[in-house]
């Protein structure tokens, strides 16, 4: 069973936030960036809920694990789209916690 951590989530979310860039409200760029920003925010929120349940020893955590893992893998796929020799190192430490 894979293990997700807050530290890994923070690294991955930080990497993606930096790569996506600041919010934009107009133009073609906004139509591509804002849905991606929402997708990342949704995934981070879901993973955070799972981690909170684990920390609280909530029985629901075991039911949330698969969903959190799927969200995590989705964030990794997004990060992989931006991976380059320099950026890849920023993502790798977060990926090892799985």
C-alpha positions in Angstrom: 0.0 0.0 0.0 1.5 3.4 -1.0 2.1 6.0 1.6 1.3 9.7 0.9 2.8 12.4 3.1 2.1 16.1 3.7 5.7 16.9 2.8 5.4 15.2 -0.5 2.1 16.9 -1.2 3.5 20.3 -0.4 6.5 19.7 -2.7 4.4 18.5 -5.6 1.7 21.2 -5.1 4.4 23.9 -4.9 6.1 22.6 -8.1 2.8 22.6 -10.0 1.8 26.0 -8.7 5.1 27.5 -9.8 4.8 25.8 -13.3 1.2 26.8 -13.9 1.9 30.4 -13.0 -0.3 33.2 -11.6 -4.1 33.2 -12.2 -5.2 34.8 -15.4 -8.7 35.9 -16.3 -8.6 36.6 -20.0 -7.5 35.2 -23.3 -6.7 31.8 -24.6 -4.1 31.2 -21.9 -6.8 31.6 -19.2 -9.0 29.0 -20.9 -6.2 26.4 -20.6 -4.6 27.5 -17.3 -7.7 28.0 -15.1 -9.2 24.5 -15.6 -5.7 23.0 -14.8 -5.4 25.2 -11.7 -8.9 24.0 -10.6 -7.9 20.4 -11.2 -4.7 20.8 -9.2 -6.6 22.5 -6.3 -9.2 19.8 -6.3 -6.6 17.0 -6.2 -4.6 18.8 -3.4 -7.8 19.3 -1.4 -8.8 15.6 -1.8 -5.3 14.4 -0.8 -5.3 16.8 2.2 -8.6 15.3 3.3 -7.2 11.8 3.2 -4.1 12.9 5.1 -6.2 14.6 7.8 -8.3 11.4 8.2 -5.1 9.4 8.6 -3.7 11.8 11.2 -7.0 11.7 13.1 -7.0 7.9 12.9 -10.4 8.2 11.3 -11.7 4.8 10.0 -12.8 6.6 6.8 -9.1 6.9 5.8 -8.9 3.4 4.5 -11.8 4.1 2.2 -10.2 7.3 0.9 -6.8 5.8 0.2 -7.5 4.7 -3.4 -9.1 8.0 -4.3 -6.2 9.9 -2.8 -3.7 7.7 -4.6 -5.6 8.3 -7.9 -5.5 12.1 -7.3 -1.8 11.9 -6.4 -1.0 10.0 -9.7 -3.0 12.6 -11.6 -0.8 15.4 -10.1 2.3 13.4 -11.0 1.1 13.1 -14.6 0.6 16.9 -14.7 4.1 17.4 -13.2 5.6 15.0 -15.7 4.3 17.2 -18.5 6.6 19.9 -17.2 9.6 17.7 -16.3 12.9 18.8 -17.6 16.4 18.0 -16.4 16.2 20.8 -13.8 12.5 20.5 -12.9 12.6 16.8 -12.7 14.7 16.9 -9.5 12.0 19.2 -7.9 9.4 16.5 -8.5 11.4 13.3 -7.7 11.6 13.7 -3.9 7.8 14.1 -3.7 7.4 11.0 -5.9 9.5 8.8 -3.7 7.1 9.0 -0.8 4.5 6.9 -2.6 
